[in-house]
């Protein structure tokens, strides 16, 4: 018989600890945080890095009329192609020159892994300088979601996340971020993502973006915001996506949360909280040493106040570490203290590893955690994770180039 909910607080308290790798620490002994991108060569300037006005100017510099810029945008942002052979409306004599100058290759596919039922694909990409990143394409009923990376590696040093084990390699450019979406749309157009029911009417293009791949999006703030603006700009000048279909997540970079609120971009904002108490979150999310739980929640509430967009709280449920009933109660208390109707909690069962301290909560513990939040009036939905069998689920993206 499983223990009763009343007994769940008597369970042990497991402390976060790395397994199989050494967490980088600073001179003060605390986990090292990398906010600045290491100095490396910059990727080539790409069409998706430019404003509409700059695109016209680039074309004019090649002594071509302004309407060629719109044609090039249509090919890239609407037909999802960078192949000059497919751009038959461009002058044949200048086609290779124009495309080579404006659409330099940014992502080279190294490998892809697909789930058995075909509804999830994990792409491994090599960037121009050899850095590796991953993105995950997922089909759900009524929508297609792409989990994009915003950095190669990550500097937030969270002990449970595979991405941060080697630290931050560099920030990705806006175009490198956008190009993940274009590549995913190209795969969809070719029928490469399965899992579609016979009566499914979802358009064959990405409908939702989650910045939950490699990297801390708000540590690459300007490039991420520029990429989002390109995603939501109407076609053919951008990808024509709904801002509400784009989710930007963070582990809690409070000043950047406040900046995002002021951008007038009605994207969905997600705070990766994972613990409502500073004692545990200091260990679980090292950036909590800079901005505490209450600081992050105040910034999240401010995001709601400024934008009117309900905030998501992401919470990975880890066995005997952060899934105690009292933590559900404390989380509900802290959220309700900031009002009602502004937030939704998404508990996520951690992807289990046999024998590891980092494993999913027992089902009855998970259910009790969710029950307590809902009973306290906090809308809570257990999130469906995808891609575990191909190491494509939350916290598993490590971009290993292995056979």
Secondary structure as UniProt FT lines:
FT   HELIX           5..10
FT   TURN            27..28
FT   HELIX           47..49
FT   HELIX           52..61
FT   TURN            62..63
FT   HELIX           67..73
FT   HELIX           74..78
FT   HELIX           84..86
FT   TURN            88..89
FT   TURN            92..94
FT   HELIX           95..102
FT   STRAND          108..114
FT   TURN            116..117
FT   STRAND          120..126
FT   TURN            128..129
FT   STRAND          132..140
FT   TURN            141..142
FT   STRAND          143..147
FT   STRAND          151..153
FT   TURN            159..160
FT   HELIX           162..166
FT   STRAND          168..171
FT   HELIX           174..189
FT   TURN            190..191
FT   TURN            198..199
FT   STRAND          208..211
FT   HELIX           217..220
FT   HELIX           221..232
FT   TURN            235..237
FT   HELIX           243..245
FT   STRAND          246..250
FT   HELIX           254..261
FT   TURN            262..263
FT   STRAND          268..272
FT   HELIX           278..284
FT   HELIX           286..289
FT   HELIX           293..307
FT   STRAND          311..318
FT   TURN            319..322
FT   HELIX           325..336
FT   TURN            337..338
FT   STRAND          343..349
FT   TURN            354..355
FT   HELIX           363..375
FT   TURN            376..377
FT   HELIX           388..390
FT   TURN            394..395
//
